[in-house]
Amino acid sequence: MFAKAFRVKSNTAIKGSDRRKLRADVTAVFPTLGTDQVSQLIPGKEELNIVKLYAHRGDAVTVYVSGGNPILFELEKNLYPTVYTLWSYPDLLPAFTTWPPVLEKLVGGADLMLPGLVVPPAGLPQVQKGDLCAIALVGNRRSGDKSSPPSIAPLAPDPPDPGEEKGSVQADATLRGDLRHLTLEGEEEEVGEVQHRCAEKSPSEATEDPSVGGLTAEPTDGKTLQEQMDELLERCFVHALKCRVKKADLPLLTSTLLGSHMFSCCPEGRQLDVKKSSYKKLSKFLQHMQQEQVIQVKELSQGVESIVAVDWKHPRITSFVIPEPSPTSQAVQEGSREQPYHPPDIKSLYCVPASMTLLFQESGHKKGSILDGGEVRTIVISYAKKHDLVDADNNNLVKLDPILCDCILEKNEQHTVMKLPWDSLLSRCLEKLQPAYQVTFPGQEPVVKKGKICPVDITLAQRASNKKVTVVRNLEAYGLDPYSVAALLQQRCQASTTVTPAPGAKDSLQVQIQGNQVHHLGRLLLEECQLPRKHIQGLEKAPKPGKKK
């Protein structure tokens, strides 16, 4: 799908709520699609996965894969169709037609210029700057999935030779100047080449090329896709056992082996998909490995299988050669080292509730206004002085008028408290306001949110095997990637890690590390990430010196 190598971060089945949201987004972004077409594109019950990956320049891309076909991708919060979707719905986007020689230049990263267009009898599509468009070749408006894209007739008869057409193209007045970045603005070297590369191939070539057939990008060497997937499955399995799984991790859930270890061992530019292998299910593959006496699998609880033993001296494991990191992954790591993590600046703010509006309306604020502590102090002082509420006999006391009484005092104090010291008045006012906060990451605009920022939460849990695990949540609020934290802790603690959805929290992940690893977490968060201690809870759960984890 991509013209250059990429790195898969995660591959998960979509949740029902996310599926419904995706349908709504597609309907909004592509209004030409009817309800039935949206339902066909995003089926209600069929398999639909969300693949998060990093492109070769480090850009984060989210790909939606249905039935093995990547159908949509999201880049910088913008939703785009893949060529497979355009083949199925050729009228989804305004399309401009060009010649094969021009397409060769576009694949190399060139812009599509006005002289390179073929003008149909009805004229060029009417588009505005920034509109998403597609590029097609003369004589074919392909439609179909990746396995067999058929040819369908163009909208108009094939035009004459490019030389004859050039004059009319240049004279066409519907577009003025250059048509630049028609496919995907700013990504013509990567994601944008999806449209160019696939349109350039014939149907037979597109079927044989695994880079067009999904998220893998290696030569077939005469082997079927199923045979390739079998080899990839075994390679990731052996790699995970040799480099990631330790004896202390056993018993290890088979789902954890796949999700936390095997996927991360997949070579860059390829995607592990058990369903495309001859085994179809992970359990069948593991049964085969058990027959080979590489592992031993048991059902420790009903319906849940775990790996309870591994023969690390098995020839399959000892003969496996750990691959060198690819240049792309090294570049990503070097790029991340050049941009070290910096903690966000977190500032406490206050939100005016309905019960306090009378006190703040004179200063031009209303319900829902966000203020910092200094602004609140200034407003309260100004209000007291304006209404002559400072006690004449003692400047440290403030007389309470009806508005201050209603805003500041409790019900049982309404008729007993007539004056308050300045510090008590200001502290009571801050307590009555609703909490809010501002988060500013380096190089980004401040983000203001209502409520209190959730601290990084570290907890210990006891599993059925009587082993302790450390769970950390809310990393995303502080700009920390759970997958990166999990990978780092896995190396430092020499313990297995998993990343799973956080219970009861929408779009939030939690990292689970085997054993009591609070000490390692504390060192990472406090010393290296330099997060303030007040934004971390659970550090007291670190093991005492000399005690077993």
C-alpha positions as CSV (number, residue, x, y, z in Angstrom):
1,M,0.0,0.0,0.0
2,F,2.9,2.4,0.8
3,A,5.6,3.3,-1.6
4,K,8.3,3.1,1.1
5,A,8.8,1.0,4.2
6,F,6.9,1.7,7.3
7,R,6.7,0.4,10.9
8,V,3.5,-1.1,12.3
9,K,2.7,0.1,15.8
10,S,-0.5,-1.8,16.5
11,N,-3.1,-3.9,14.8
12,T,-6.4,-4.3,16.7
13,A,-10.0,-5.1,15.9
14,I,-12.3,-2.1,15.9
15,K,-14.8,-1.5,18.7
16,G,-18.5,-1.1,18.0
17,S,-18.5,2.5,19.0
18,D,-15.5,3.3,16.8
19,R,-17.1,1.5,13.9
20,R,-20.2,3.7,14.3
21,K,-18.0,6.8,14.6
22,L,-16.1,5.9,11.4
23,R,-19.3,5.5,9.5
24,A,-20.4,9.0,10.6
25,D,-17.0,10.4,9.7
26,V,-17.2,8.8,6.2
27,T,-20.7,10.1,5.6
28,A,-19.6,13.6,6.6
29,V,-16.3,13.6,4.5
30,F,-17.7,11.8,1.5
31,P,-21.3,13.0,1.1
32,T,-21.6,11.4,-2.4
33,L,-21.8,8.0,-0.7
34,G,-25.3,6.8,0.1
35,T,-26.3,5.0,3.2
36,D,-26.1,1.6,1.5
37,Q,-22.7,2.3,0.1
38,V,-21.3,3.4,3.5
39,S,-22.7,0.2,5.0
40,Q,-20.9,-1.8,2.2
41,L,-17.7,0.0,2.8
42,I,-17.8,-0.3,6.6
43,P,-19.8,-3.6,7.2
44,G,-21.6,-4.0,10.5
45,K,-20.4,-7.4,11.5
46,E,-17.5,-8.4,9.2
47,E,-13.9,-8.1,10.4
48,L,-12.6,-4.5,10.5
49,N,-9.1,-3.7,11.9
50,I,-7.4,-0.5,12.9
51,V,-3.7,-0.5,12.0
52,K,-1.6,2.3,13.5
53,L,1.8,2.7,11.9
54,Y,4.7,5.1,11.3
55,A,5.6,6.0,7.7
56,H,9.3,6.2,6.7
57,R,9.5,9.9,7.8
58,G,8.0,9.1,11.2
59,D,4.5,10.4,10.4
60,A,1.7,8.6,12.3
61,V,-0.9,7.0,10.1
62,T,-4.0,5.1,11.0
63,V,-5.2,2.5,8.4
64,Y,-8.7,0.9,8.4
65,V,-8.5,-2.6,7.0
66,S,-11.7,-4.5,6.0
67,G,-11.5,-8.1,4.8
68,G,-7.8,-7.8,4.2
69,N,-8.2,-4.6,2.1
70,P,-7.0,-1.3,3.4
71,I,-10.1,0.9,2.7
72,L,-9.3,4.2,4.5
73,F,-6.4,5.9,6.2
74,E,-6.2,8.9,8.5
75,L,-3.3,11.3,8.5
76,E,-3.2,14.5,10.6
77,K,-6.9,14.0,11.5
78,N,-7.9,13.9,7.8
79,L,-9.6,10.9,6.3
80,Y,-8.6,9.6,2.9
81,P,-9.8,6.7,0.7
82,T,-7.3,4.1,-0.5
83,V,-7.1,3.1,-4.2
84,Y,-9.0,-0.1,-3.3
85,T,-11.9,2.1,-2.2
86,L,-11.6,4.3,-5.3
87,W,-11.7,1.2,-7.5
88,S,-15.0,0.2,-5.8
89,Y,-16.4,3.7,-5.9
90,P,-14.8,5.4,-8.9
91,D,-17.1,8.5,-8.6
92,L,-16.2,9.1,-4.9
93,L,-13.8,11.9,-5.7
94,P,-13.3,14.3,-8.7
95,A,-11.0,12.5,-11.0
96,F,-8.3,14.0,-13.4
97,T,-7.0,11.8,-16.2
98,T,-3.4,11.8,-17.4
99,W,-1.1,9.7,-19.5
100,P,1.2,6.8,-18.5
101,P,4.4,8.8,-19.1
102,V,3.1,11.6,-16.8
103,L,2.3,9.0,-14.1
104,E,5.8,7.8,-14.1
105,K,6.9,11.3,-13.1
106,L,4.2,11.6,-10.5
107,V,5.4,8.3,-8.9
108,G,8.8,10.0,-8.5
109,G,7.2,12.8,-6.5
110,A,6.5,15.4,-9.2
111,D,3.4,17.6,-9.2
112,L,0.7,17.2,-11.7
113,M,0.7,20.3,-13.9
114,L,-2.1,21.6,-16.2
115,P,-0.4,20.5,-19.5
116,G,-0.3,16.9,-18.2
117,L,-4.1,16.6,-18.0
118,V,-6.5,15.1,-20.5
119,V,-9.6,17.1,-20.9
120,P,-12.8,15.1,-21.4
121,P,-15.6,16.4,-23.6
122,A,-17.6,17.6,-20.6
123,G,-14.6,19.6,-19.4
124,L,-12.4,19.3,-16.2
125,P,-14.0,18.8,-12.8
126,Q,-14.8,21.9,-10.8
127,V,-12.6,21.9,-7.7
128,Q,-11.4,24.3,-5.1
129,K,-8.0,24.7,-3.5
130,G,-7.5,22.0,-1.0
131,D,-10.1,19.6,-2.4
132,L,-9.2,15.9,-2.4
133,C,-9.0,14.5,-5.9
134,A,-8.0,11.3,-7.7
135,I,-5.8,10.7,-10.7
136,A,-6.7,8.0,-13.3
137,L,-5.0,6.8,-16.5
138,V,-6.4,7.2,-19.9
139,G,-8.6,4.3,-20.9
140,N,-9.3,2.7,-17.5
141,R,-11.3,3.6,-14.4
142,R,-10.5,0.5,-12.4
143,S,-13.0,-0.9,-9.8
144,G,-12.6,-3.8,-7.5
145,D,-10.6,-5.1,-4.6
146,K,-6.9,-5.9,-4.5
147,S,-7.2,-9.5,-5.6
148,S,-8.6,-8.9,-9.1
149,P,-9.2,-5.2,-10.1
150,P,-11.3,-5.4,-13.3
151,S,-11.1,-2.8,-16.0
152,I,-14.2,-0.7,-16.6
153,A,-15.0,1.7,-19.4
154,P,-13.9,5.3,-19.1
155,L,-16.5,8.1,-18.9
156,A,-15.7,9.2,-22.4
157,P,-14.0,7.7,-25.5
158,D,-10.3,7.6,-25.4
159,P,-8.9,11.0,-26.4
160,P,-6.4,11.5,-29.2
161,D,-2.6,11.5,-29.0
162,P,-1.2,13.7,-26.2
163,G,0.4,16.0,-28.7
164,E,-3.0,16.8,-30.2
165,E,-4.7,17.3,-26.9
166,K,-2.0,19.6,-25.3
167,G,-3.3,22.8,-26.9
168,S,-6.8,22.3,-25.7
169,V,-5.6,21.5,-22.2
170,Q,-3.6,24.7,-22.0
171,A,-6.5,26.7,-23.4
172,D,-9.0,25.3,-20.9
173,A,-10.2,28.1,-18.7
174,T,-11.8,26.0,-16.0
175,L,-8.6,25.8,-14.1
176,R,-6.0,28.5,-13.8
177,G,-2.4,27.9,-12.9
178,D,-1.0,24.6,-11.6
179,L,-3.0,21.7,-10.2
180,R,-0.7,20.7,-7.4
181,H,-0.8,17.8,-4.9
182,L,-4.2,16.6,-6.3
183,T,-4.0,13.2,-4.6
184,L,-2.8,14.0,-1.1
185,E,-1.3,17.3,-0.2
186,G,2.1,17.1,1.5
187,E,2.4,13.3,1.2
188,E,3.1,12.7,-2.5
189,E,6.3,10.8,-1.7
190,E,4.5,8.4,0.7
191,V,0.8,8.0,1.1
192,G,0.1,10.0,-2.0
193,E,1.9,7.4,-4.1
194,V,-0.7,4.9,-3.2
195,Q,-2.9,6.3,-5.9
196,H,-0.1,6.6,-8.5
197,R,1.5,3.2,-8.0
198,C,-1.6,1.1,-8.1
199,A,-3.1,2.9,-11.0
200,E,0.1,2.3,-13.1
201,K,-0.1,-1.5,-12.9
202,S,-2.2,-3.7,-15.0
203,P,-4.8,-6.0,-13.2
204,S,-2.5,-9.0,-13.5
205,E,0.5,-7.1,-12.1
206,A,-1.6,-5.7,-9.2
207,T,-2.6,-9.2,-8.2
208,E,0.9,-10.5,-8.2
209,D,2.5,-7.6,-6.4
210,P,2.3,-8.1,-2.6
211,S,3.0,-4.5,-2.0
212,V,-0.4,-3.7,-3.7
213,G,-2.1,-6.6,-1.9
214,G,-2.0,-5.2,1.6
215,L,0.5,-4.0,4.2
216,T,3.3,-6.4,3.3
217,A,6.1,-5.5,0.9
218,E,8.5,-8.4,0.2
219,P,9.1,-10.3,-3.1
220,T,7.1,-13.5,-3.5
221,D,10.0,-15.7,-4.7
222,G,7.5,-18.0,-6.4
223,K,5.7,-18.7,-3.1
224,T,2.0,-18.2,-2.6
225,L,0.8,-15.5,-0.1
226,Q,-0.3,-18.2,2.3
227,E,3.1,-19.8,2.2
228,Q,4.7,-16.5,2.8
229,M,2.4,-15.8,5.8
230,D,3.2,-19.3,7.2
231,E,6.9,-18.4,7.1
232,L,6.3,-15.0,8.6
233,L,4.2,-16.5,11.4
234,E,6.9,-18.9,12.4
235,R,9.6,-16.3,12.1
236,C,7.8,-13.9,14.4
237,F,7.1,-16.8,16.8
238,V,10.7,-17.9,17.1
239,H,12.0,-14.4,17.2
240,A,9.6,-13.6,20.1
241,L,10.7,-16.7,22.1
242,K,14.4,-16.1,21.5
243,C,14.5,-12.3,22.3
244,R,11.4,-11.3,24.3
245,V,9.9,-14.1,26.3
246,K,11.8,-15.1,29.5
247,K,11.3,-18.1,31.8
248,A,10.0,-15.8,34.4
249,D,7.1,-14.8,32.0
250,L,5.7,-18.3,32.1
251,P,2.9,-19.2,32.1
252,L,2.2,-16.7,29.3
253,L,-1.2,-16.2,27.7
254,T,-1.2,-17.1,24.1
255,S,-3.0,-13.8,23.3
256,T,-0.2,-11.9,25.1
257,L,2.4,-13.8,23.1
258,L,0.8,-12.7,19.8
259,G,-0.2,-9.1,20.8
260,S,2.8,-8.0,22.8
261,H,5.6,-10.0,21.4
262,M,5.0,-11.5,17.9
263,F,3.5,-8.4,16.3
264,S,6.5,-6.3,17.5
265,C,8.9,-8.9,15.9
266,C,7.3,-8.5,12.5
267,P,9.8,-7.1,9.9
268,E,9.3,-3.5,8.9
269,G,7.0,-3.2,5.9
270,R,5.2,-6.4,6.6
271,Q,2.0,-7.2,8.5
272,L,1.4,-10.5,10.4
273,D,-2.1,-11.8,9.8
274,V,-2.7,-15.3,11.2
275,K,-6.0,-15.6,9.3
276,K,-4.1,-15.5,6.0
277,S,-1.8,-18.4,7.0
278,S,-2.7,-22.0,6.4
279,Y,-3.4,-22.4,10.1
280,K,-6.1,-19.7,10.2
281,K,-6.0,-19.6,14.0
282,L,-3.2,-19.0,16.5
283,S,-4.3,-22.0,18.5
284,K,-3.7,-24.4,15.6
285,F,-0.3,-22.9,14.9
286,L,0.7,-23.3,18.6
287,Q,-0.6,-26.9,18.5
288,H,1.8,-27.6,15.6
289,M,4.7,-26.0,17.6
290,Q,3.7,-28.2,20.5
291,Q,3.9,-31.3,18.3
292,E,7.4,-30.1,17.3
293,Q,8.2,-30.0,21.0
294,V,9.1,-26.3,20.9
295,I,6.5,-25.3,23.5
296,Q,3.9,-26.8,25.8
297,V,0.4,-25.3,25.9
298,K,-2.2,-25.8,28.6
299,E,-5.7,-24.5,29.3
300,L,-5.1,-23.1,32.8
301,S,-8.6,-21.6,32.9
302,Q,-11.7,-22.5,30.9
303,G,-11.3,-21.3,27.3
304,V,-8.0,-19.5,27.9
305,E,-4.7,-21.1,26.8
306,S,-1.3,-20.3,28.1
307,I,2.3,-21.4,27.2
308,V,3.6,-23.1,30.3
309,A,7.0,-24.3,29.0
310,V,9.5,-23.5,26.2
311,D,12.4,-25.5,25.0
312,W,14.9,-22.7,24.4
313,K,17.5,-25.3,23.3
314,H,15.3,-26.5,20.4
315,P,17.0,-26.2,17.0
316,R,14.3,-23.9,15.7
317,I,15.2,-21.4,18.4
318,T,19.0,-21.9,18.6
319,S,19.4,-21.7,14.8
320,F,17.4,-18.5,14.4
321,V,19.5,-15.5,13.5
322,I,18.3,-12.2,15.0
323,P,17.8,-9.8,12.1
324,E,19.7,-6.5,12.1
325,P,17.5,-3.3,12.5
326,S,16.5,-1.9,9.2
327,P,17.9,1.5,8.1
328,T,14.4,3.0,8.4
329,S,13.9,1.8,12.0
330,Q,17.3,3.1,12.9
331,A,16.5,6.4,11.4
332,V,13.3,6.5,13.4
333,Q,15.2,5.7,16.6
334,E,17.9,8.3,15.8
335,G,15.1,10.9,15.1
336,S,13.5,10.1,18.4
337,R,16.9,10.6,20.1
338,E,17.3,14.0,18.5
339,Q,13.9,15.0,19.9
340,P,14.0,13.9,23.6
341,Y,10.8,13.9,25.6
342,H,10.0,17.1,27.4
343,P,7.3,17.2,30.1
344,P,4.3,19.5,29.4
345,D,3.8,22.7,31.4
346,I,0.6,22.1,33.5
347,K,-1.2,25.1,34.9
348,S,-4.1,25.0,37.3
349,L,-7.1,27.1,36.2
350,Y,-10.6,27.9,37.5
351,C,-14.0,27.8,35.8
352,V,-16.9,30.1,36.8
353,P,-20.0,28.0,37.8
354,A,-23.5,29.3,37.7
355,S,-23.6,30.0,41.4
356,M,-20.6,32.4,41.1
357,T,-21.6,34.4,38.0
358,L,-22.9,37.5,39.9
359,L,-19.5,38.0,41.5
360,F,-17.7,37.8,38.2
361,Q,-20.1,39.4,35.7
362,E,-19.0,43.0,36.6
363,S,-15.5,42.2,35.3
364,G,-17.0,40.9,32.0
365,H,-16.9,37.2,32.8
366,K,-19.8,34.7,32.6
367,K,-20.7,31.1,33.4
368,G,-18.0,28.8,32.0
369,S,-15.2,31.5,31.9
370,I,-11.7,30.2,32.5
371,L,-9.4,32.2,34.8
372,D,-6.1,31.6,36.5
373,G,-5.5,32.2,40.2
374,G,-4.1,35.7,39.7
375,E,-7.1,36.8,37.7
376,V,-9.5,35.5,40.4
377,R,-7.6,37.4,43.1
378,T,-7.6,40.6,41.1
379,I,-11.3,40.4,40.4
380,V,-12.3,39.7,44.0
381,I,-10.1,42.6,45.3
382,S,-11.5,45.0,42.7
383,Y,-15.1,44.0,43.6
384,A,-14.5,44.6,47.3
385,K,-12.9,48.0,46.8
386,K,-15.5,49.1,44.2
387,H,-18.4,48.3,46.5
388,D,-16.6,49.8,49.6
389,L,-16.5,46.5,51.4
390,V,-13.1,46.9,53.1
391,D,-13.6,47.3,56.8
392,A,-12.8,50.9,57.9
393,D,-11.5,49.8,61.3
394,N,-9.4,46.9,60.0
395,N,-8.1,46.8,56.5
396,N,-7.5,43.0,56.8
397,L,-11.3,42.3,57.0
398,V,-13.9,42.4,54.2
399,K,-17.5,43.0,54.8
400,L,-19.8,40.5,53.0
401,D,-22.6,42.0,50.9
402,P,-25.5,39.8,49.7
403,I,-23.6,38.6,46.5
404,L,-20.5,37.6,48.5
405,C,-22.7,35.8,51.0
406,D,-24.5,33.8,48.3
407,C,-21.2,33.0,46.5
408,I,-18.9,32.3,49.4
409,L,-20.7,31.2,52.5
410,E,-22.4,28.0,53.5
411,K,-26.1,28.0,54.3
412,N,-25.5,27.8,58.0
413,E,-23.2,30.8,57.9
414,Q,-25.5,33.2,56.0
415,H,-26.7,35.0,59.1
416,T,-23.7,34.5,61.4
417,V,-20.6,35.5,59.3
418,M,-20.5,39.2,58.5
419,K,-16.8,39.7,57.7
420,L,-13.9,37.6,56.5
421,P,-10.1,38.1,56.4
422,W,-8.7,38.6,52.9
423,D,-6.9,35.3,52.8
424,S,-10.0,33.4,53.9
425,L,-12.2,35.2,51.4
426,L,-9.9,34.4,48.5
427,S,-9.3,30.8,49.5
428,R,-13.1,30.2,49.9
429,C,-13.7,31.8,46.4
430,L,-11.1,29.5,44.8
431,E,-12.7,26.5,46.5
432,K,-16.2,27.4,45.1
433,L,-14.9,27.7,41.6
434,Q,-14.8,24.6,39.4
435,P,-11.3,23.1,38.5
436,A,-9.7,23.4,35.1
437,Y,-6.2,23.1,33.7
438,Q,-4.0,24.1,30.8
439,V,-1.5,21.7,29.2
440,T,1.3,23.1,27.0
441,F,3.6,20.7,25.2
442,P,6.9,22.1,23.8
443,G,6.3,23.7,20.4
444,Q,2.5,23.3,20.6
445,E,-0.4,25.6,21.4
446,P,-1.8,25.4,24.9
447,V,-4.8,23.1,25.5
448,V,-7.4,24.1,28.1
449,K,-9.6,21.4,29.7
450,K,-12.2,21.5,32.4
451,G,-11.8,19.3,35.5
452,K,-8.7,18.0,37.1
453,I,-5.9,16.4,35.2
454,C,-5.7,12.7,36.0
455,P,-2.3,11.8,37.4
456,V,-0.2,8.9,36.1
457,D,-1.7,6.1,38.1
458,I,0.5,3.2,39.2
459,T,-1.2,0.2,40.8
460,L,-0.2,-3.4,41.7
461,A,-2.5,-6.3,41.0
462,Q,-2.4,-10.0,41.8
463,R,-3.0,-12.5,39.0
464,A,-4.5,-16.0,39.2
465,S,-1.0,-17.4,39.0
466,N,-0.2,-15.6,42.3
467,K,2.2,-13.3,40.5
468,K,2.2,-9.6,40.9
469,V,1.9,-7.2,37.9
470,T,2.4,-3.5,37.7
471,V,-0.2,-1.5,35.9
472,V,0.3,2.2,34.8
473,R,-2.5,4.3,33.3
474,N,-3.0,7.9,32.0
475,L,0.4,8.2,30.2
476,E,-1.2,9.8,27.2
477,A,-2.3,12.9,29.2
478,Y,1.4,13.7,29.6
479,G,2.4,13.0,26.0
480,L,3.9,9.6,26.8
481,D,3.3,6.8,24.3
482,P,2.2,3.6,26.2
483,Y,3.8,1.4,23.5
484,S,7.1,3.2,23.8
485,V,7.0,3.0,27.6
486,A,6.2,-0.7,27.5
487,A,9.1,-1.4,25.1
488,L,11.5,0.5,27.3
489,L,10.4,-1.2,30.5
490,Q,10.5,-4.6,28.9
491,Q,14.2,-4.1,28.2
492,R,15.1,-2.5,31.6
493,C,13.0,-4.8,33.8
494,Q,13.6,-8.0,31.7
495,A,9.9,-8.7,32.1
496,S,7.0,-9.2,29.8
497,T,4.8,-6.2,29.1
498,T,1.4,-5.8,27.5
499,V,-0.6,-2.8,26.3
500,T,-4.4,-3.0,26.6
501,P,-7.4,-0.7,26.6
502,A,-7.8,0.9,30.1
503,P,-11.1,-0.3,31.7
504,G,-13.7,2.4,32.0
505,A,-11.6,5.0,30.0
506,K,-12.4,5.9,26.4
507,D,-9.5,5.9,24.0
508,S,-7.0,5.3,26.8
509,L,-4.4,2.5,27.1
510,Q,-2.7,0.9,30.1
511,V,0.7,-0.8,30.3
512,Q,1.1,-3.9,32.4
513,I,4.5,-5.2,33.4
514,Q,5.1,-8.5,35.2
515,G,6.3,-8.1,38.7
516,N,6.6,-5.1,41.0
517,Q,8.3,-2.6,38.7
518,V,7.2,0.6,40.5
519,H,10.9,1.5,41.2
520,H,11.8,1.4,37.5
521,L,8.6,3.4,36.7
522,G,9.5,6.0,39.3
523,R,13.0,6.4,38.0
524,L,11.7,6.7,34.4
525,L,8.9,9.2,35.2
526,L,10.6,11.3,37.8
527,E,14.3,11.4,36.7
528,E,14.2,10.9,33.0
529,C,10.8,12.3,32.0
530,Q,11.0,14.9,34.8
531,L,7.3,14.7,35.6
532,P,6.4,16.5,38.9
533,R,5.8,14.0,41.7
534,K,2.4,15.6,42.3
535,H,1.2,14.2,38.9
536,I,2.2,10.6,39.8
537,Q,0.3,8.4,42.2
538,G,1.3,5.0,43.5
539,L,5.1,5.5,43.9
540,E,4.8,4.4,47.5
541,K,4.1,0.8,46.2
542,A,7.8,0.3,45.2
543,P,9.3,-2.8,46.9
544,K,11.3,-2.2,50.0
545,P,15.0,-2.9,49.8
546,G,15.8,-6.6,50.3
547,K,12.2,-7.7,49.7
548,K,11.1,-9.9,46.8
549,K,9.3,-8.3,44.0
